[in-house]
Amino acid sequence: MSETARLADQIKRAFDGDAWHGDSVHELLADVRAAEAAARPIKNAHSIWEILLHIAAWDDAVIRRIGGSAVTLSDAQNFPPVKDPSPAAWQRAVNAAKQTHDDLVKAVAAFPDSRLGEQVPGKKQSYYNFYYMFSGIVQHELYHAGQIALLKKARR
């Protein structure tokens, strides 16, 4: 198995399931309804919905960086606001995040191992290569999975 296939597998597990640590992002969201996703059970914390949009924004940023773009997210792009808190909008957000994540997994799996040491476009730090970014997106998803788990407990 190639290194990028291993990284893609870890990215997939963090979001979609069968992760070593426990519930993945998608598993945690399975029983979350729109009202719970939009709620703020912890003062000054992001909602589950905002966290999901944030995860999707960074998955998309990584996809675009793979494509050669130097991507930096604005504050509004980093944590997009929830504009429509309806159940239909929540389902669309979950579906869109899942699609973006699936696209990311495919892009990483297709990425050549020979390029893992290359600098990510727009990044000046010498350590910020594709391997670092792909490993980091796994960490990012798991970090936010923990936040979602805590928000769910705080609400119930």
Secondary structure, DSSP 8 states (H G I E B T S, - for coil): --HHHHHHHHHHHHHHS--SSS--HHHHHTT--HHHHH--SSTTS--HHHHHHHHHHHHHHHHHHHTT------HHHHS---S--SHHHHHHHHHHHHHHHHHHHHHHHHS-GGGTTSB-TT--STT-BHHHHHHHHHHHHHHHHHHHHHHHHHH-
